[in-house]
Amino acid sequence: MVILQSIIFIGALIYAGIYDYNRRIIPDRVHLIIIISAVLANFSLGKSLLGLFLLPIPFLVAAFWDENSVGGGDIKLVAAISFFLGFHSGILGLIISLSLFTILSFILNRTGKDLVPLGPYLAIGSIIAFLI
């Protein structure tokens, strides 16, 4: 069952990353699939709920601060990923994701005016955190 859960999680993240890159939106079904896959195998309800409610808060603040900063799909994806990974691994996934985002944006010389989809970075960072 753990292998099925892993395949569903990684597949949903790859789908979300590609879909967000191409269309600048993340479908709601992705978030539901990730949350349902977390329930398929052993998971800590306390750590999952802690991740679900606490880790999206900085993204919510950023979205309220500047409406062009973070999209609602990204916030829901962070919540679903944090539910799946739990609080501590969710933090690791976010650190990896945002580090990749910052480094690649610097290398590609993107300015704050460019709208860059965050979904692919969240997907890559979360997959790395999951595999660690």
C-alpha positions in Angstrom: 0.0 0.0 0.0 2.9 2.3 0.7 4.2 1.9 -2.9 0.8 2.8 -4.3 0.7 5.8 -2.0 4.1 6.9 -3.2 3.2 6.5 -6.8 0.0 8.5 -6.4 1.8 11.3 -4.5 4.7 11.7 -6.9 2.4 11.3 -9.9 0.0 14.0 -8.6 2.9 16.4 -8.0 4.4 15.9 -11.4 1.0 16.5 -13.0 0.5 19.6 -10.8 3.9 21.0 -11.8 3.5 20.5 -15.5 -0.1 21.7 -15.4 0.8 24.8 -13.5 3.8 25.6 -15.8 1.6 25.3 -18.9 -1.6 26.9 -17.7 -0.8 28.9 -14.5 -3.4 27.1 -12.5 -3.5 23.9 -10.4 -6.7 21.9 -10.5 -8.5 21.2 -7.2 -8.5 17.5 -7.9 -4.7 17.4 -7.4 -5.0 18.6 -3.8 -7.8 16.1 -3.1 -5.7 13.2 -4.6 -2.7 14.1 -2.5 -4.8 14.3 0.7 -6.6 11.0 0.0 -3.3 9.3 -0.8 -2.0 10.4 2.6 -4.8 8.5 4.3 -4.2 5.3 2.3 -1.2 4.2 4.5 0.2 4.9 7.9 0.3 8.6 8.7 0.3 10.7 11.8 -2.9 12.6 12.0 -1.4 15.1 14.5 1.6 15.9 12.4 -0.5 16.0 9.2 -3.0 18.4 10.6 -0.3 20.6 12.0 1.3 20.8 8.6 -2.1 21.3 6.9 -2.9 24.3 9.0 0.4 25.9 9.9 2.7 25.7 6.8 0.3 27.5 4.3 0.1 30.5 6.7 3.1 32.4 5.2 1.7 31.9 1.7 -1.7 33.2 2.8 0.0 36.3 4.3 1.9 36.9 1.1 -1.3 36.5 -1.0 -3.1 39.0 1.2 -0.1 41.4 1.1 0.2 41.3 -2.7 -2.5 39.6 -4.8 0.0 38.9 -7.6 2.5 37.1 -5.3 1.1 33.6 -4.6 -1.9 32.0 -6.2 -4.7 30.1 -4.4 -3.7 26.9 -6.1 -0.2 27.2 -4.7 -1.5 27.7 -1.2 -3.8 24.7 -1.5 -0.9 22.6 -2.9 1.3 23.6 0.1 -1.5 22.6 2.4 -2.0 19.2 0.7 1.7 18.5 0.5 2.1 19.4 4.2 -0.7 17.1 5.1 0.9 14.3 3.2 4.5 14.9 4.4 3.7 16.0 7.9 4.9 19.2 9.6 8.7 18.5 9.7 9.1 17.0 6.3 6.7 19.6 4.9 9.1 22.3 6.2 12.0 20.6 4.5 10.0 20.3 1.3 9.2 24.1 1.4 12.8 25.0 2.1 14.0 22.9 -0.8 11.2 24.3 -3.1 11.8 27.9 -2.2 15.6 27.5 -2.4 15.3 26.1 -5.9 12.8 28.8 -6.9 15.2 31.6 -5.6 18.3 30.1 -7.2 16.8 29.4 -10.6 15.1 32.8 -10.6 18.5 34.4 -9.9 20.2 32.3 -12.6 17.5 33.1 -15.2 17.7 36.7 -14.1 13.9 37.0 -13.6 12.6 40.2 -12.1 9.8 40.5 -9.6 7.6 41.7 -12.5 7.6 38.2 -14.2 4.9 35.9 -13.0 6.6 32.6 -12.4 4.6 29.5 -11.5 5.5 28.1 -8.1 3.9 24.7 -8.7 6.8 23.0 -10.4 9.2 24.1 -7.7 6.8 22.9 -5.0 6.5 19.6 -6.8 10.3 19.1 -7.1 11.1 20.2 -3.6 8.3 18.0 -2.1 9.4 14.9 -4.1 13.0 15.4 -2.9 11.8 15.8 0.7 9.6 12.7 0.4 12.5 10.6 -0.9 14.8 11.8 1.8 
